[in-house]
């Protein structure tokens, strides 16, 4: 789905006129309920993927929803064309994207995992004081929405040094951490640390970090290897679609994938 639709450069260009939301299946009850409200899954069971285009109020469907774009559009070119037609009917307000702030994940654990899934890099905004985090965000915000930075990084904020254990031990000052996740998003390593005192040099450092050669993953091979080596991901809520659960774990554990 991603290679033929969401990575299509015409679709990427068309998406600039939309607010794009990446929901995390099986992580939050509220998101799960929202997904069920906009698409009737077979048997009423929440699956691990969903595609929909909604109006600015998030209520009216502007395209046929489904498990992926291929249920709605023939290919990436058709999807891009459809998106452009929709965008003309709902022109964006000036600077609306920046007014939304940084597109943060709610938790570091989930952000690291999605970073691995999407073969991107993670920016952790760390500061024990809110004033420190706000100072870092002020510098980072205009960069995050720039055309040459959009889609290059994922974002999460952190105020407790203990959350960084195993990624960046011993961090004791406000900073932006550029992190690369391991193959399964359970661990990460710091590529660069930009302290608040040197935040004016952040743009140059981020430009260098956009040169990401991780590439896409083959999901079938990734899942197969993970099961062989015993990698487990504990979801926030129970997985309804049992086809997504490792058969060897179904009896002993109700959660995971």
C-alpha positions as CSV (number, residue, x, y, z in Angstrom):
1,X,0.0,0.0,0.0
2,X,2.7,2.5,1.0
3,X,5.0,1.8,-1.9
4,X,2.3,2.2,-4.6
5,X,0.1,4.9,-3.1
6,X,1.4,6.9,-0.1
7,X,5.0,7.0,-1.4
8,X,3.9,8.1,-4.8
9,X,5.4,11.6,-5.3
10,X,2.2,13.0,-6.8
11,X,0.3,11.8,-3.7
12,X,3.0,13.3,-1.5
13,X,2.7,16.7,-3.3
14,X,-1.1,16.6,-3.1
15,X,-1.0,15.8,0.6
16,X,0.4,19.3,1.3
17,X,-3.1,20.7,1.2
18,X,-4.4,18.1,3.8
19,X,-4.0,17.4,7.5
20,X,-2.5,13.9,7.4
21,X,-3.1,11.7,10.4
22,X,-1.4,8.4,11.1
23,X,-3.5,6.5,13.6
24,X,-1.9,3.8,15.7
25,X,-4.2,0.7,15.7
26,X,-4.6,-1.1,19.1
27,X,-2.9,1.6,21.1
28,X,-5.8,3.8,22.4
29,X,-9.5,3.1,23.0
30,X,-10.4,6.6,21.8
31,X,-8.6,6.1,18.5
32,X,-10.1,2.6,18.1
33,X,-13.6,3.9,18.6
34,X,-13.0,6.7,16.1
35,X,-11.7,4.3,13.4
36,X,-14.8,2.1,13.9
37,X,-17.0,5.2,13.6
38,X,-15.8,6.0,10.1
39,X,-15.6,2.6,8.6
40,X,-17.6,-0.6,9.1
41,X,-15.0,-3.4,9.5
42,X,-16.1,-6.9,8.5
43,X,-17.6,-8.6,11.6
44,X,-17.2,-5.4,13.5
45,X,-13.6,-6.3,14.3
46,X,-11.0,-3.5,14.2
47,X,-8.3,-4.3,11.6
48,X,-4.8,-3.0,11.5
49,X,-5.3,-0.5,8.7
50,X,-7.8,2.1,7.5
51,X,-8.0,4.7,4.9
52,X,-10.4,7.7,4.8
53,X,-10.6,11.3,3.6
54,X,-12.8,13.5,5.8
55,X,-14.0,17.1,5.6
56,X,-12.5,19.7,7.9
57,X,-15.0,18.8,10.6
58,X,-13.9,15.2,10.5
59,X,-17.5,14.0,9.9
60,X,-18.3,13.8,6.2
61,X,-16.6,11.3,3.9
62,X,-15.0,13.0,0.8
63,X,-13.9,9.7,-0.6
64,X,-14.9,6.1,-0.2
65,X,-13.3,4.7,3.0
66,X,-11.6,1.3,3.1
67,X,-8.8,-0.8,4.4
68,X,-6.4,1.0,2.1
69,X,-6.4,3.5,-0.8
70,X,-6.6,0.7,-3.3
71,X,-10.2,0.1,-2.4
72,X,-10.9,3.7,-3.5
73,X,-8.4,4.6,-6.2
74,X,-7.0,2.6,-9.0
75,X,-3.4,3.8,-8.4
76,X,-1.3,6.6,-7.0
77,X,-2.0,8.9,-9.9
78,X,-5.7,8.5,-9.5
79,X,-5.5,9.2,-5.8
80,X,-3.4,12.3,-6.3
81,X,-6.0,13.6,-8.9
82,X,-8.8,12.9,-6.5
83,X,-7.1,14.7,-3.7
84,X,-6.4,17.8,-5.8
85,X,-10.1,18.0,-6.7
86,X,-11.1,17.8,-3.0
87,X,-8.5,20.4,-2.0
88,X,-10.0,22.9,-4.4
89,X,-13.3,22.6,-2.5
90,X,-11.6,23.1,0.9
91,X,-8.9,25.7,0.5
92,X,-6.4,25.8,3.4
93,X,-6.2,28.8,5.7
94,X,-2.8,30.6,5.7
95,X,-0.3,29.2,8.2
96,X,-2.9,26.7,9.5
97,X,-0.3,23.9,9.7
98,X,2.1,25.9,11.9
99,X,-0.8,26.9,14.2
100,X,-1.2,23.2,15.0
101,X,2.3,23.0,16.5
102,X,4.6,20.1,16.2
103,X,3.0,16.7,15.3
104,X,3.9,15.0,18.6
105,X,3.3,11.4,19.5
106,X,1.8,10.9,22.9
107,X,4.5,8.5,24.2
108,X,8.1,7.9,23.5
109,X,7.6,4.1,23.5
110,X,5.1,4.4,20.6
111,X,7.0,7.1,18.7
112,X,10.2,4.9,18.7
113,X,8.2,1.9,17.3
114,X,6.5,3.9,14.5
115,X,9.9,5.5,13.7
116,X,11.2,1.9,13.0
117,X,8.1,0.9,11.0
118,X,8.3,4.0,8.8
119,X,12.1,3.9,8.4
120,X,12.4,7.5,9.7
121,X,14.3,9.3,12.4
122,X,12.9,10.5,15.7
123,X,13.4,13.9,17.2
124,X,13.0,13.9,21.0
125,X,12.4,17.3,22.5
126,X,13.7,16.9,26.1
127,X,13.5,19.4,28.9
128,X,12.5,18.9,32.6
129,X,11.0,22.4,32.6
130,X,8.1,23.5,30.3
131,X,9.9,26.7,29.5
132,X,12.9,24.8,28.2
133,X,10.8,22.6,26.0
134,X,8.9,25.6,24.6
135,X,12.2,27.3,23.8
136,X,13.3,24.2,21.8
137,X,9.9,24.0,20.1
138,X,10.0,27.7,19.1
139,X,13.2,27.0,17.1
140,X,12.1,23.6,15.8
141,X,8.5,24.5,14.7
142,X,9.3,26.6,11.5
143,X,11.8,23.9,10.4
144,X,9.3,21.0,10.9
145,X,6.8,22.5,8.4
146,X,9.3,23.5,5.8
147,X,9.1,21.6,2.5
148,X,12.6,20.1,2.8
149,X,11.8,18.8,6.3
150,X,8.2,17.6,6.1
151,X,8.0,13.9,6.4
152,X,11.7,13.5,7.3
153,X,11.2,13.1,11.1
154,X,8.8,12.0,13.7
155,X,8.4,14.0,17.0
156,X,7.9,13.3,20.7
157,X,8.5,15.4,23.8
158,X,9.9,14.1,27.1
159,X,10.3,15.7,30.6
160,X,11.5,12.7,32.6
161,X,15.2,11.6,32.2
162,X,14.1,8.1,33.2
163,X,12.1,7.7,30.0
164,X,15.3,8.0,28.0
165,X,17.0,5.1,29.7
166,X,18.3,2.7,27.1
167,X,18.4,5.4,24.5
168,X,20.3,8.4,26.0
169,X,21.4,7.6,29.6
170,X,22.6,10.5,31.7
171,X,20.9,13.4,29.9
172,X,20.7,16.2,32.3
173,X,20.1,19.3,30.2
174,X,17.4,20.5,27.8
175,X,18.1,19.3,24.2
176,X,16.9,17.9,21.0
177,X,17.9,14.3,20.5
178,X,18.1,12.9,16.9
179,X,17.5,9.1,17.3
180,X,17.6,6.1,15.0
181,X,15.5,3.2,16.1
182,X,16.5,-0.4,15.9
183,X,14.8,-2.8,13.4
184,X,11.8,-3.4,15.6
185,X,11.5,0.0,17.4
186,X,12.2,-1.4,20.9
187,X,15.5,0.4,21.3
188,X,17.2,3.4,19.7
189,X,20.6,5.1,19.5
190,X,21.3,8.8,19.6
191,X,22.9,10.2,16.4
192,X,23.2,13.8,17.6
193,X,22.4,15.8,20.7
194,X,21.6,19.5,20.3
195,X,21.5,21.3,23.7
196,X,19.4,24.3,24.2
197,X,22.4,26.5,24.4
198,X,23.4,25.6,20.8
199,X,19.9,25.3,19.4
200,X,20.6,28.1,16.8
201,X,22.7,25.5,14.9
202,X,19.8,23.1,14.8
203,X,18.9,23.7,11.1
204,X,22.3,22.7,9.8
205,X,22.4,19.5,11.9
206,X,18.8,18.5,10.9
207,X,19.7,19.0,7.2
208,X,22.5,16.5,7.6
209,X,20.2,14.1,9.4
210,X,17.7,14.1,6.5
211,X,20.2,12.0,4.6
212,X,18.5,8.8,5.8
213,X,19.4,5.6,3.8
214,X,17.5,3.1,5.9
215,X,15.0,2.4,3.1
216,X,11.7,0.6,3.2
217,X,11.2,-2.8,4.9
218,X,9.6,-6.0,3.5
219,X,6.8,-6.5,6.1
220,X,6.5,-10.2,5.6
221,X,10.2,-10.8,6.1
222,X,10.2,-8.4,9.0
223,X,7.4,-10.1,10.8
224,X,8.7,-13.6,10.1
225,X,12.2,-12.7,11.4
226,X,10.7,-11.1,14.5
227,X,8.7,-14.2,15.4
228,X,11.8,-16.4,14.9
229,X,13.9,-14.3,17.3
230,X,11.1,-13.8,19.8
231,X,10.4,-10.1,19.3
232,X,7.1,-9.0,21.0
233,X,5.2,-5.8,20.9
234,X,2.7,-5.2,23.7
235,X,-0.2,-3.1,22.4
236,X,-2.1,-0.6,24.5
237,X,-5.4,-2.3,24.0
238,X,-6.4,-5.9,23.1
239,X,-6.0,-6.9,19.5
240,X,-9.4,-7.7,18.1
241,X,-8.2,-9.2,14.8
242,X,-6.7,-12.4,16.0
243,X,-5.1,-12.9,12.6
244,X,-2.6,-10.2,13.7
245,X,-1.5,-12.2,16.7
246,X,1.4,-14.7,16.6
247,X,-0.4,-18.1,16.7
248,X,2.1,-19.4,19.3
249,X,1.0,-16.6,21.7
250,X,-2.8,-16.7,21.3
251,X,-3.6,-19.0,24.1
252,X,-1.1,-17.7,26.6
253,X,-1.5,-14.0,25.9
254,X,-4.4,-12.0,24.6
255,X,-2.4,-8.9,23.7
256,X,0.4,-8.4,21.2
257,X,1.3,-8.7,17.6
